[in-house]
Amino acid sequence: MPSAAISKSWWFFYFNSFVGLLNLAFAGDPFVYYDWTISYTTASPLGVKQQVFLLQILQFKQLGFLGKSIGHQFGPKKFVWRNGLQHRRNSWQDGVLGTNCPIPAGWNWTYVFQVKDQIGSFFYFPSTNFQRAAGGYGGIIINNRDVIPDLRKDVENGVDLGSPDGKTYRFRVHNVGITTSLNFRIQNHNLLLVETEGSYTVQQNYSNMDIHVGQSYSFLVTMDQIASNDYYIVASPRFVNSTKASGVAILHYSNSQNPASGPLPDLPNESDPSSSMNQARSIRMNVSAGAARPNPQGSFKYGEITVTDVFLLQNRPPELINGKRRTTLNGISFFAPSTPLKLAQQFNVLGIYKLDFPNRPMNRPPIVDTSVINGTYRGFIEIILQNNDTTVQSYHLDGYAFFVVGMDYGVFPGAWTALLVYLDNAGLWNLRAQNLDSWYLGQEVYLSVVNPEVTEKTELPLPENTIYCGVLSSLQK
């Protein structure tokens, strides 16, 4: 059988065999534990020396839930780490400034969370400042439970797992960039889309795929070519100045005799986003496959749902507010207070935030404020994202998967997308622009979902290792 290999580009994409050999977490294990040391070093990933993140995995133990003990040993920086996983019932470890105090330099802190049935492709990154742009990211793969025991049994019986030997390979592709959409394609090979961020999709072939900032896709690629030569793997910037370079890697068959040749496979028409829009509309969840569900409690007839709240969230290009360049949602640029909102809510600290976020754009000058959406527990909220910016924008809502119920050119300038979310996960959850510059300048908001019945069945209690900061610093042990 032919085998395949790829080399790296500066976009983060990698592959593993169909049975899943490169795994960072297993849904069926009782515990997996990673001990990380994070520091800075100098490297030249793009040919120019710069300060980058250095991540060292010190230990691996079978312990319990997926836990990450993160130690910061150098420099005055502070970190909050964010996972691409949906944190069901645990906004305490969501990894954003609204729920966690930053981890001071020289401190250790452990994330403990349950991956459960969130089978799929995810990535992690720090959520403060531009630390992600310095290389602070990596992949998390959650595999099916029934795969892992078979592999372990082989190893225990003396069978070497060996190298991938099949004709079909799984490529997991993440856009971990800061602002730019990319187009991913493999010369003369089809991409069979099978999963996106923990949800299996109806399997469809694509010759290329647009992947916006923060998105993760999983493709099956069959090695069905004559293999007389190698093939290009390309990730190119989309909807920006075409002079920006593409990331190029090589797909190599074991019996290939010649290097890759010819021009790189073409991009779709850059002046016409309709192909990208049609791709987005074509993606469907495979409800017959076992994976995480947006609605794990049951099934709803979505055409008959009574919507509790409707929020039209409009973004605009960066503008000056009090002399500083800021971005906004509904005319409000989010200000992150020194005391996380979740801690303020837990200890009834007044004056940290207000539950008064407007459900539509206000006819007033833009302001900087800590305004939060007041969600209705177990209600349905419709969120309409209106892109009034001049660039492509994508968004992420922590703690939830959601249904796209309507769109008109989705993430593109002048476009809108409507989402429907069932607010069954109590906590304080971050809704933000995935473009790092837009997020940094204030394009985010928090959604408060409170169960009026006080119970630990719907929300986990305050963790023992909570870090305190702001007005609650005196509580730090």
MIKERO-545373 format. One line per 5 residues: for each residue x, y, z of C-alpha. Coordinates in steps of 0.02 Angstrom, whole numbers, plus 32768, in hexadecimal, padded with zeros to 4 digits. Example, Ala and Ser with C-alpha at 12.3 -4.5 7.8 and 13.67 -1.06 7.14 Angstrom:
BEGIN
8267,7F1F,8186 | 82AC,7FCB,8165
***
This chain:
BEGIN
8000,8000,8000 | 8040,80B0,7FDF | 8065,811A,8077 | 805C,81D7,8086 | 80B7,825E,80E5
80AD,831B,80EF | 8122,83A4,8128 | 80EE,843A,818F | 80BC,84E8,8159 | 80A1,8579,81D0
7FE8,8554,81D5 | 7FC0,84C7,824B | 7F8A,842B,81F1 | 7FBA,8376,820B | 7F7A,82C9,81E4
7F66,821D,8230 | 7F2C,8176,81F0 | 7E73,814E,81EA | 7E7B,80E2,8286 | 7EC7,8171,82E8
7F7B,815C,8321 | 7FAA,820C,8357 | 7F3C,822F,83ED | 7F46,82AD,847B | 7EA9,8277,84D9
7E38,81DF,84D9 | 7D7F,81EA,84FC | 7D7C,813F,854F | 7E0F,8154,85C7 | 7DEF,817A,8680
7E78,81FE,8686 | 7F03,8246,861D | 7F7A,82C5,8668 | 7FF4,833D,8617 | 8073,83A4,8676
80A9,8439,860D | 8133,84B8,8624 | 8117,8554,85BB | 819D,85D5,859C | 81DF,8648,8515
826E,8628,849D | 82B4,8676,83FF | 8295,861F,8359 | 827D,8647,82A1 | 81DE,85ED,8268
81C8,8665,81D6 | 827F,868D,81B6 | 828A,8720,822F | 82BF,870F,82E5 | 8233,872F,835F
81F9,8701,840D | 818B,8666,840A | 8139,85EF,8484 | 8195,8552,84BB | 8127,84C5,84FC
8178,8432,8555 | 810F,839B,8586 | 8165,835D,8624 | 80FB,82C7,8651 | 8070,8258,8613
8009,81F5,8691 | 7F65,8195,868E | 7F05,81F0,8716 | 7E58,822B,86ED | 7E02,82B3,868C
7E6B,8314,8610 | 7ED3,8381,8683 | 7F57,8402,8655 | 7FCF,843E,86D9 | 8019,84DB,868F
80B7,8526,86D8 | 80FB,85CE,869E | 81B3,85DE,86C6 | 81F8,8675,866B | 81CA,8729,8651
8146,879E,8699 | 80BA,8760,8629 | 8012,871F,8664 | 7FAD,869B,860B | 7EFD,865A,85FE
7EF0,85BB,8596 | 7E59,8594,852B | 7E27,84EB,84E4 | 7DC9,84CF,8444 | 7D59,8453,849E
7CAA,8483,84D2 | 7CAF,8486,8590 | 7C0B,8438,85C3 | 7BD7,846A,8674 | 7C7D,84BC,869F
7C94,8572,8675 | 7D0E,857C,8708 | 7D95,8534,8699 | 7D65,8589,85F7 | 7E0D,85DE,85E5
7DD8,8692,85BF | 7DED,8730,8627 | 7D34,8739,8650 | 7D3C,8695,86B0 | 7DF2,8678,86E1
7E78,86E6,872F | 7F19,86E3,86CA | 7F9C,8667,8706 | 802E,86D0,8748 | 80DF,86AC,870E
812F,8624,8778 | 8088,85DC,87B0 | 803A,8533,878A | 7F83,8515,876A | 7F25,847B,8731
7E92,8474,86BB | 7E25,83DC,86DA | 7D97,83BB,8662 | 7D36,832A,861A | 7D41,830A,8560
7CB2,828B,8568 | 7C6D,826C,84B8 | 7CBC,8303,8465 | 7D0E,829A,83DF | 7D6C,82FD,835E
7DF0,8380,8336 | 7E14,8415,83A6 | 7EA3,848A,83D2 | 7EDA,84EB,846C | 7F24,8599,847C
7F43,8624,84FB | 7EB9,86A6,84FA | 7F14,8741,8535 | 7F61,87C4,84C3 | 7FB7,877C,8427
8009,86E4,8478 | 7FB5,8671,83FA | 800F,86CD,836E | 80B5,86A2,83C3 | 8096,85E8,83AC
802D,85C2,8445 | 7FBB,853E,83FB | 7FAF,8485,83D9 | 7F36,83FB,83AC | 7EC6,838E,8418
7E80,82F0,83CB | 7DF1,8293,8420 | 7DDD,81E3,83DB | 7D4C,8169,83DE | 7D48,80F9,8476
7D45,8056,8413 | 7DE6,8080,83B5 | 7E5A,808B,844B | 7E42,7FDE,849E | 7E68,7F89,83F8
7F0B,7FE8,83E6 | 7F3D,7FC3,849A | 7F15,7F0B,8486 | 7F88,7F04,83EF | 8017,7F54,8450
7FFD,7EE0,84E6 | 8004,7E49,8471 | 80A8,7E83,8426 | 8061,7EC8,8384 | 80BE,7F64,834C
8047,7FEE,8316 | 80C2,801D,828E | 80A9,80A4,820C | 8006,80CD,81B3 | 7FED,804D,812A
7F40,8074,80E7 | 7F08,80D1,804D | 7E9A,814A,80AE | 7EDE,81CC,8126 | 7E8C,8248,8199
7EC6,82FC,818C | 7E97,8370,821C | 7EA6,8426,81E6 | 7E9A,84B9,825D | 7EA2,8571,8231
7F01,85B2,82C8 | 7F29,8656,8271 | 7EFE,8700,82B8 | 7E9C,8756,822C | 7EA0,86FC,8186
7E2E,8677,813C | 7E8A,85EF,80DE | 7E63,8575,8052 | 7EA4,84C3,8068 | 7EBB,844B,7FD7
7F23,83B6,7F9E | 7F59,83A9,7EE9 | 7EF0,8327,7E89 | 7E9F,82E4,7F29 | 7DEF,82F7,7F6D
7DCB,832C,8021 | 7D40,82C5,8071 | 7CFE,832F,8100 | 7CCF,82C2,8195 | 7CD8,832D,8233
7CE2,83DE,8273 | 7D0C,840B,8328 | 7CC2,8371,8379 | 7C2D,8355,8307 | 7C29,82D5,827B
7BEA,8319,81D6 | 7B8E,82CD,8144 | 7C20,8292,80DA | 7C3B,82FC,803F | 7CCE,8311,7FC8
7D1F,83BA,7FA9 | 7DAF,83E7,7F36 | 7DE0,8470,7FB1 | 7D9A,84B9,8052 | 7D95,856B,8097
7DC1,8569,8150 | 7DA3,8609,81B0 | 7E01,8640,824C | 7DE4,85C9,82DD | 7D91,8540,8277
7DC7,8489,8279 | 7D9C,8406,81F5 | 7DC3,834E,81E2 | 7DD5,8300,8135 | 7DF0,8250,80F4
7E65,824D,805F | 7E79,81B1,7FF4 | 7F20,8193,7FA2 | 7ED6,8164,7EFA | 7F52,81B4,7E81
7FD1,815C,7E12 | 8057,81A0,7E87 | 80DF,81B7,7E05 | 8104,825D,7E59 | 80E3,82BC,7EFB
8052,8335,7F13 | 803F,83E3,7F5B | 7FDF,8406,7FFB | 7FB1,84BD,8000 | 7F67,8537,807E
7F4D,85E3,8030 | 7F0A,8686,8077 | 7E58,86AE,8040 | 7E06,8755,801C | 7EA4,87BA,803D
7F33,8800,7FD6 | 7F6B,876F,7F68 | 8023,879D,7F7D | 8022,8744,8025 | 807E,869E,801A
8029,85F5,8021 | 805B,856B,8099 | 8095,84D8,802F | 80BA,8425,8065 | 80DA,8384,8005
8070,82E6,7FFE | 80E6,8256,7FD9 | 80B6,81A6,7FA1 | 8135,8122,7FD3 | 8148,80EC,7F1D
8153,819D,7ED7 | 81E5,81B9,7E61 | 81DA,8275,7E42 | 81BE,8317,7EA3 | 811C,8378,7E9B
810D,83DB,7DFC | 80A3,8459,7DA1 | 804A,84F1,7DE9 | 7FFA,84EB,7E94 | 7F42,84B7,7E8D
7ED7,854F,7E6B | 7E77,85B4,7EEB | 7DBD,85D2,7ECD | 7D92,867A,7E81 | 7DCF,86FB,7F01
7D57,8781,7EC5 | 7CBE,8711,7EDC | 7C9D,86CC,7F8C | 7C06,8667,7F52 | 7C69,85C5,7F4A
7C9F,85DB,7FFE | 7BEC,8603,802F | 7BA9,856A,7FD6 | 7C29,84FF,8031 | 7BEE,8540,80DA
7B39,851F,80AD | 7B60,846E,8075 | 7BA6,8431,811C | 7B28,83C6,817B | 7B34,836D,8222
7B2D,82AF,821A | 7AAB,828B,82A0 | 7ABE,81CE,828A | 7B75,81CF,82C3 | 7BAD,81CE,8378
7BFB,8274,83AA | 7BD7,830D,8412 | 7B2B,8358,83F7 | 7AF5,840D,8401 | 7A5E,83C9,845E
7A92,8333,84C8 | 79F2,8337,852F | 797D,8306,84A3 | 7939,8336,83FA | 78D4,83D0,83CF
7869,83F9,833A | 78CD,8494,8311 | 7849,84DD,829F | 77CF,84E3,8332 | 7841,852D,83B7
780A,85C6,8419 | 789E,863D,841A | 78B7,868F,84C4 | 792F,871A,8493 | 7971,8765,83F1
7A16,87C3,83EA | 7A51,881B,834C | 7B0D,8833,8364 | 7B59,88AF,82EB | 7C14,88C9,82DA
7C69,895D,8286 | 7D1A,8984,824C | 7D92,89C2,82D4 | 7D6D,8A73,830D | 7DAF,8AF0,838B
7D5C,8AEF,8436 | 7DA6,8B6B,84B2 | 7E3C,8B7B,843F | 7E61,8AC0,8437 | 7E44,8A48,83A8
7DBA,89CD,83D8 | 7D41,894F,838C | 7C8D,893A,83C3 | 7BF1,88CE,83C6 | 7B52,8937,83C6
7BBC,89D0,83E7 | 7C0C,8987,8485 | 7CC5,895D,848F | 7CDC,88DC,8519 | 7D4B,890C,85AB
7D93,887A,860F | 7D97,88AC,86C7 | 7E22,8872,873C | 7DA3,8805,8797 | 7D5D,877B,8726
7CA1,8785,870D | 7C89,86D2,8748 | 7CE0,86F4,87EE | 7C7D,8795,8805 | 7BDD,8733,87E8
7C10,86AA,8862 | 7C39,8723,88EF | 7BAF,87A1,88C9 | 7C2B,882D,88A7 | 7BCC,88C1,8863
7C07,893D,87E0 | 7C75,88C6,877B | 7BFA,88AD,86EB | 7B49,88D6,86B7 | 7AC3,8862,8670
7A8A,88E6,85F3 | 7AD3,88B8,854A | 7A5D,88FE,84C5 | 7A04,8881,8454 | 7A23,88EE,83BB
7A98,897C,8386 | 7A7D,8A1B,83E9 | 7A69,8AC7,8398 | 7AF5,8B16,83FC | 7BB2,8B31,83F5
7C18,8A93,8418 | 7C52,8A75,84CC | 7CC8,8A05,852D | 7C6A,89A1,85B0 | 7C5A,88F9,860A
7BAA,88CF,85D1 | 7B6B,881A,85D5 | 7ADB,87C1,857E | 7A5B,8781,85FB | 7A28,86D7,85B6
7990,8671,85EB | 79BE,85C6,8630 | 7977,853D,85C0 | 7934,85C0,854A | 795B,85CD,8491
79BF,8664,845C | 79CF,869A,83A7 | 7A71,86F7,8382 | 7A80,8753,82DD | 7B33,8784,82B3
7B36,8819,823C | 7BE1,883C,81F0 | 7BED,88F6,81CC | 7CAB,88ED,81C2 | 7D0F,88ED,8121
7D64,8846,8146 | 7D30,8791,8160 | 7CFE,8772,8216 | 7CDC,86CD,8270 | 7C9C,86B3,8321
7CA4,8633,83AD | 7C2C,8614,843E | 7C79,85B8,84D2 | 7C1A,852F,852C | 7BA1,850A,849F
7B8C,84C1,83F4 | 7B02,8516,8391 | 7A98,8508,82F5 | 7AAC,857F,8263 | 79F9,85A3,8231
7A17,8625,81AA | 7A9F,8685,8150 | 7ABF,86FF,80C5 | 7B76,86F0,8097 | 7B9D,86C2,814B
7C46,8707,8185 | 7C64,877D,80F3 | 7C59,883C,80F7 | 7BA5,8877,80F3 | 7B65,87C8,811B
7B04,877A,81AB | 7AF2,86D1,81FE | 7A67,869C,8276 | 7A89,861E,8301 | 7A12,85C2,8375
7A55,858E,8420 | 79FF,852A,84A9 | 7A3F,8575,854D | 7A49,84D6,85B5 | 7AFD,84EE,85F0
7B04,8560,8688 | 7B99,85D4,8695 | 7BE6,8672,864E | 7C18,8655,8599 | 7C81,86BA,8521
7C45,86E8,8472 | 7CD4,8735,840F | 7D1D,875C,8366 | 7D9B,86D8,8334 | 7E05,875A,82DA
7E88,877D,835E | 7E96,8837,833B | 7DDA,8851,8343 | 7DCF,87EC,83E4 | 7E60,8849,8434
7E12,88F2,840C | 7D6E,88C7,8463 | 7CFE,8863,83EE | 7CB8,87EA,846D | 7C2B,87D7,84EA
7BFF,875E,8576 | 7B5D,86FC,8585 | 7B1E,86DA,8636 | 7AB3,863E,864B | 7A79,8623,86FE
7A11,8592,873C | 7998,85DE,87BB | 799C,8538,8818 | 7A40,852E,887A | 7A87,8482,8852
7B2E,8437,8823 | 7AD6,83C8,87A3 | 7AD7,8454,8722 | 7B77,84B0,8750 | 7C15,8477,87A8
7C48,84CF,884A | 7CD9,8548,885F | 7D7B,84E3,8844 | 7DF2,84CE,88D5 | 7E83,8510,886D
7E2C,85B1,883A | 7EA2,8644,8821 | 7E62,86E8,886B | 7E87,8793,8826 | 7E40,8843,8820
7DD4,8872,88B5 | 7DD7,87BC,88EF | 7E95,87AE,88F6 | 7E90,87A1,89B4 | 7E3D,86F5,89A5
7ED7,86A9,8953 | 7F23,861E,89BB
***
